[in-house]
């Protein structure tokens, strides 16, 4: 009986397994294989084997790797700082209609293409954009602020794009929160600050960890936002990989950078499994 269920489960999952094998695992193996080859004519990957491209990744292009990691961490931090209070505010509304309306407003930007939204943000923070025009008309500044094509613009664009990914998991965690724990903490003499850090935040930590991973993973490999808002000063791993695989680039180098990016993402996943899942099991 158990064997029959296992066979049925296998065949039900076979299309997904086949899809992941053909379009994920095999390309990943090809990229891993190419990262140890030598650059040939036109940037093609040829023998002999070499570790040169990993040395260049952490040497010549190490600044890009660390900039990507730093920007992704800053993005995650600001999404948490803005998203946690917002999620808590939405989840604690008494009216279900109000909660649904606020969640709808959070998800509304996803109805517009991410590229279009990034272009819109570019026009807002540009030298002749809405922000600089307003500041100059109010005489707060005498000349336009340099916001576009800076790391600040990249972080702003990433926070703008990925903030809902932090809000939704935290909202789900707060919604499951048993507020009797808060009442018990208040009865025992804890003030609002201690109640938050000793009761509320630990109980909602799984949502925070899940939201952080949902923000960090796409942020570190982002391509469109750094390309449009960062320029040369906002170059990130995604842009570096795209340049190596386009035109007469360097496929082995691009492959090595891709593997480094995958390892960084896997580290984030391991952190989520280690802390997020442990917290869920402890609360369960």
C-alpha distance (Angstrom), angle and dihedral (degrees) to the residues before:
residue distance angle dihedral
X1 . . .
X2 3.81 . .
X3 3.81 90.0 .
X4 3.79 90.4 54.0
X5 3.80 91.4 51.2
X6 3.79 90.9 48.8
X7 3.82 91.6 51.4
X8 3.80 91.2 48.8
X9 3.80 89.8 48.6
X10 3.79 90.9 50.1
X11 3.80 94.2 51.3
X12 3.80 91.4 45.6
X13 3.78 89.8 53.0
X14 3.81 95.5 39.5
X15 3.85 96.6 92.0
X16 3.79 90.5 53.6
X17 3.80 92.6 44.4
X18 3.80 90.9 48.9
X19 3.81 91.7 48.7
X20 3.81 93.6 49.5
X21 3.81 91.9 46.3
X22 3.80 96.1 50.0
X23 3.80 100.0 37.2
X24 3.81 102.1 29.7
X25 3.80 115.3 20.3
X26 3.83 98.3 40.0
X27 3.84 94.9 46.9
X28 3.80 88.5 46.6
X29 3.80 90.7 52.9
X30 3.81 90.3 48.6
X31 3.82 90.2 51.7
X32 3.82 91.2 48.1
X33 3.81 90.1 48.5
X34 3.83 92.7 48.6
X35 3.81 93.0 48.9
X36 3.83 90.0 69.7
X37 3.82 95.5 48.1
X38 3.80 130.8 91.0
X39 3.79 126.3 -102.8
X40 3.79 111.5 -103.6
X41 3.79 135.4 -177.6
X42 3.79 111.7 -37.7
X43 3.80 91.5 9.2
X44 3.82 94.2 -66.8
X45 3.81 120.8 153.4
X46 3.80 113.7 -110.8
X47 3.80 138.7 159.2
X48 3.05 142.7 -58.4
X49 3.79 108.6 77.5
X50 3.80 118.8 -115.0
X51 3.82 142.5 168.8
X52 3.81 90.6 -151.2
X53 3.80 95.2 109.0
X54 3.80 94.3 55.2
X55 3.80 88.5 49.6
X56 3.82 89.6 52.1
X57 3.81 91.0 46.1
X58 3.80 92.8 58.3
X59 3.80 94.3 31.3
X60 3.78 114.8 37.8
X61 3.80 94.8 17.9
X62 3.79 97.1 31.1
X63 3.80 89.7 107.4
X64 3.81 89.7 59.9
X65 3.82 92.1 49.7
X66 3.79 93.3 50.2
X67 3.81 92.2 43.0
X68 3.81 89.4 53.4
X69 3.80 91.4 48.7
X70 3.79 91.9 46.9
X71 3.81 94.3 47.8
X72 3.81 91.5 47.1
X73 3.82 90.7 51.1
X74 3.81 92.1 47.3
X75 3.79 89.6 48.8
X76 3.80 91.4 50.8
X77 3.81 91.3 47.8
X78 3.81 94.3 51.0
X79 3.79 92.2 44.0
X80 3.81 88.0 54.0
X81 3.80 93.0 45.5
X82 3.81 92.0 51.2
X83 3.78 100.1 29.6
X84 3.80 101.8 49.0
X85 3.83 96.9 59.8
X86 3.80 90.1 41.7
X87 3.81 92.8 50.9
X88 3.80 91.0 46.1
X89 3.81 90.9 50.0
X90 3.81 92.2 51.0
X91 3.81 95.3 44.5
X92 3.81 93.5 51.0
X93 3.81 95.8 53.9
X94 3.79 109.3 116.9
X95 3.78 95.8 -146.6
X96 3.80 114.4 77.2
X97 3.82 89.2 -154.3
X98 3.79 90.4 57.4
X99 3.81 91.3 49.5
X100 3.80 92.0 49.3
X101 3.80 91.6 47.6
X102 3.80 92.8 50.7
X103 3.82 91.8 46.8
X104 3.79 88.6 49.4
X105 3.81 89.7 54.2
X106 3.81 90.1 49.6
X107 3.82 90.9 53.0
X108 3.81 95.6 39.6
X109 3.85 95.4 91.0
X110 3.82 88.8 61.0
X111 3.79 87.5 68.7
X112 3.81 86.9 72.0
X113 3.79 123.6 65.6
X114 3.81 113.3 -97.3
X115 3.82 91.1 -128.7
X116 3.81 91.6 54.3
X117 3.81 90.9 49.6
X118 3.79 90.8 50.1
X119 3.81 91.4 51.6
X120 3.81 88.6 49.3
X121 3.80 91.0 52.8
X122 3.80 89.4 47.4
X123 3.79 90.3 56.8
X124 3.81 91.3 47.5
X125 3.83 97.4 53.7
X126 3.82 97.1 33.0
X127 3.84 122.9 113.4
X128 3.82 90.3 -93.9
X129 3.79 94.4 31.8
X130 3.78 131.6 121.2
X131 3.82 96.0 -92.0
X132 3.81 96.4 51.0
X133 3.79 92.5 41.3
X134 3.81 91.0 53.0
X135 3.82 93.5 46.1
X136 3.81 92.7 48.7
X137 3.80 93.8 45.4
X138 3.83 89.2 53.1
X139 3.85 89.9 47.2
X140 3.80 92.7 -121.1
X141 3.81 90.2 128.6
X142 3.81 132.1 21.2
X143 3.80 95.7 -148.8
X144 3.81 134.9 23.2
X145 3.80 116.2 -76.5
X146 3.79 115.6 -117.2
X147 3.80 101.4 -119.3
X148 3.79 104.1 131.7
X149 3.82 119.0 83.0
X150 3.80 93.6 21.8
X151 3.82 133.7 110.2
X152 3.81 86.6 -108.0
X153 3.81 90.2 61.6
X154 3.81 90.9 49.5
X155 3.81 92.8 50.9
X156 3.80 90.9 45.5
X157 3.80 91.1 51.4
X158 3.79 93.5 46.9
X159 3.81 93.1 47.9
X160 3.79 89.5 48.4
X161 3.79 91.3 50.7
X162 3.81 100.8 41.0
X163 3.82 103.7 33.9
X164 3.85 92.7 100.7
X165 3.82 88.8 57.4
X166 3.80 87.6 64.1
X167 3.79 97.1 40.0
X168 3.80 97.9 53.7
X169 3.86 99.8 53.4
X170 3.80 91.6 43.1
X171 3.81 89.9 48.2
X172 3.81 89.9 53.0
X173 3.82 90.9 49.6
X174 3.82 93.7 48.6
X175 3.80 91.4 46.5
X176 3.83 89.5 57.3
X177 3.80 91.7 47.7
X178 3.81 114.9 119.9
X179 3.81 102.7 -133.7
X180 3.78 90.6 -161.3
X181 3.81 86.4 81.8
X182 3.81 88.6 59.8
X183 3.78 91.6 49.5
X184 3.81 89.8 49.6
X185 3.82 91.1 50.8
X186 3.81 90.8 50.8
X187 3.80 90.9 48.2
X188 3.80 89.0 53.2
X189 3.80 90.9 55.2
X190 3.81 102.1 -99.3
X191 3.79 115.4 148.2
X192 3.81 122.9 -136.2
X193 3.81 93.8 -91.7
X194 3.82 94.8 52.1
X195 3.80 91.5 41.9
X196 3.78 90.1 55.9
X197 3.82 97.0 47.3
X198 3.80 97.6 37.9
X199 3.82 100.5 37.3
X200 3.81 117.4 9.8
X201 3.79 101.1 40.8
X202 3.84 96.8 46.2
X203 3.81 90.6 48.9
X204 3.82 92.1 50.2
X205 3.82 94.7 40.8
X206 3.85 94.1 103.6
X207 3.80 89.0 60.5
X208 3.79 90.8 48.0
X209 3.82 92.2 50.8
X210 3.82 92.3 46.3
X211 3.81 91.6 48.0
X212 3.81 91.4 47.1
X213 3.80 90.9 54.3
X214 3.81 92.0 46.2
X215 3.81 88.3 54.4
X216 3.80 101.1 37.1
X217 3.81 98.1 48.7
X218 3.84 98.3 55.0
X219 3.82 92.1 35.0
X220 3.80 95.8 58.5
X221 3.81 91.9 51.1
X222 3.80 96.4 39.2
X223 3.79 116.5 139.2
X224 3.81 111.2 169.6
X225 3.80 99.0 51.3
X226 3.84 97.3 49.2
X227 3.79 90.3 43.1
X228 3.81 95.3 53.0
X229 3.81 101.6 31.1
X230 3.80 105.1 25.5
X231 3.78 107.3 45.9
X232 3.79 114.5 -176.1
X233 3.82 92.1 -29.0
X234 3.79 91.5 56.2
X235 3.80 98.3 46.9
X236 3.81 110.7 146.9
X237 3.79 137.1 -178.8
X238 3.81 93.8 -88.9
X239 3.80 91.8 55.7
X240 3.80 91.7 46.2
X241 3.82 91.5 52.0
X242 3.81 92.3 48.1
X243 3.80 91.2 52.4
X244 3.80 92.5 51.3
X245 3.81 93.7 51.7
X246 3.80 95.4 44.0
X247 3.80 127.4 81.0
X248 3.81 113.6 -27.0
X249 3.79 94.7 -14.4
X250 3.77 130.4 137.1
X251 3.81 112.9 -89.1
X252 3.84 95.9 -173.3
X253 3.81 90.9 50.8
X254 3.81 91.5 46.2
X255 3.79 89.0 49.7
X256 3.80 92.4 50.8
X257 3.82 91.4 50.0
X258 3.82 89.0 48.1
X259 3.81 91.3 53.8
X260 3.80 90.4 49.7
X261 3.80 89.1 51.6
X262 3.81 91.1 50.0
X263 3.82 90.5 50.7
X264 3.81 90.7 51.7
X265 3.81 89.9 50.5
X266 3.82 91.0 48.0
X267 3.79 89.6 52.8
X268 3.79 88.0 55.9
X269 3.81 91.0 49.3
X270 3.82 91.1 49.8
X271 3.81 89.9 51.3
X272 3.80 89.5 51.5
X273 3.81 92.3 49.1
X274 3.79 91.6 45.9
X275 3.80 98.7 47.8
X276 3.79 107.3 15.8
X277 3.80 97.7 47.7
X278 3.80 92.7 40.6
X279 3.79 90.0 54.3
X280 3.81 91.3 48.6
X281 3.83 92.1 50.6
X282 3.81 91.8 46.6
X283 3.80 92.1 50.7
X284 3.80 90.0 45.6
